[in-house]
Amino acid sequence: MVKDAVIVASHRFRTVKDGDWEIVAKILASYDPSKQYIVTCNGDTPMGLLIREQASARGFAVYEFPVQAWQLGPKYLWEVLYMARHAAMVELGSDFHLFVAPSRFNTIEDLVGRVKQANKVLYLYGQEGEPLETEADR
């Protein structure tokens, strides 16, 4: 079975640290660009851009789910849009590499819950790139 990867950094990752390049490179090295694709989002943040650029440079087909508003609306609508995006990502991916902020009380927690509920492979990384949880922890 071909395993396609979803690599997402929480929108709270506003900077890229030196070690982030190596972590993303290591994740991508475990997949084959001729057989697999990468799904991501938050390409408007430095970490999201890093993921997209590294995957593209390695020859992966990259699919990105942007959520953009041309006029800000109510917060609940944003949450619904993010949840719909997460549902689509869970349908597309088999392995999930999620970079999460210390305070995970945001929409990334919805994605974590959906991945666990679907019994997909999950890797969580903290602000410093440290592994927080893997499928072996479940």
N, C-alpha and C positions, 0 to 999 in steps of 0.2 A: 504494500500500500504506500502510495506517495504521501508524504507528510508535508503540507504547506505551512509556512510559519506566519504568524501574526506577531508583529513587533510594535509595541506602542509605549510611548512615554507619556505619563500624565502631563497635562498642560501646565502643571506647576513646575516642571523642569525648564526653567528659564535660561539656564546656562549649560554649556558643555564643558566638562572637566577633562583633563588629560586622559584619565583612565577610561572614560566613556568610549573613546575611539576603539580601544583594545577590546572592550566588552562586546560592542556591536560587531566588530570583526570576528571575534570568537564565535558568536552566535551564528553569523552568516556562514562561517567556515563549516558548520555542521550540516549544511544544506547544499543541494546541487542545483545551480542555476539553469541547467539544461532540462531539469525535470520538475522543478518546484518554483513556486512564486512566493512573493512577500506581500503581505497586506499590512498597511499602516495607516496612521492618521496623525493629526496635529503637526502637519508639515510646515505650519507657520511658526513653530517654535524651534529654537536652536537644536534641541535633541531630536525632534521629528524630522527636521531637515537633514541631520546627520544620518539617521536611519535610512531615509530615502536615497540620499546621495551615495552612501556606501553600498547599498543593495544594487542600485543602478550601475555603479562602477564595476561591480562584480558580475554583471550580466543577468541579474534577476529581472523578471517581469515584476514590476512594482505596481500595486493597486492601492490607491490612497482614498480614504473617505474623509474629505474635508467637510466641516460644518461651518459655514460662514453666514453671517447676517449682514445684509446691506442696511438694515435698520433694526435696532435692538427692539425686541419684543419682550413679553413677560418671561420670567425665569422658568416657569413650568414648561413653556414651549421648548426652551433650550434643553431641558432635562429629557423631554419626550424625544427630541431629535437625537440626542446622544444615545438614548436607550435603543432606538431603532437602528442606529449605526452599529451598536454593539451586537444586536441580534444578527445582523447581516455578517459581521465579522466572525461570529461563532459558527455560522453556517459555512463559511469559506475556509476557515483554518483548522488545522489539527493540533499544532503546537503553538502555544501562546507564551511570549516573552514580554512581560509587562514591567515597566519601570514605574514605581509608585512612590508618592511623597509620604513622609512620615504620618501626616494626617490624611488618611484615605477616605475621609467622609466627603466624597465627591462622586462624580459620575464614574470614575475608574473602578470604584467598588462594585458598581452594577456589572461591569464587564468581568471582573473577577468572579462574581457570583454566577454569572451565566456560563463561564468557562467551567467552573466546578460542577454546576448542575448538569452540563452536557458531558461530563466526565472526559474532558479533553486534557491533554498534557499542558501543565501550567508551570511556569517559572516566574517568580517575582524577584525583582531587584530593587534595592533601596537607593536613596539619594547618592550614596557613594559607590554604587554599583555592586554592593554586597548582595549575595543571594539571600533572600528572605524565606522562600518557600519553593518547593518543587513538588512534582506529582508524587514523589516518594514520601513526602510529609503527610499526604492525605490518607 
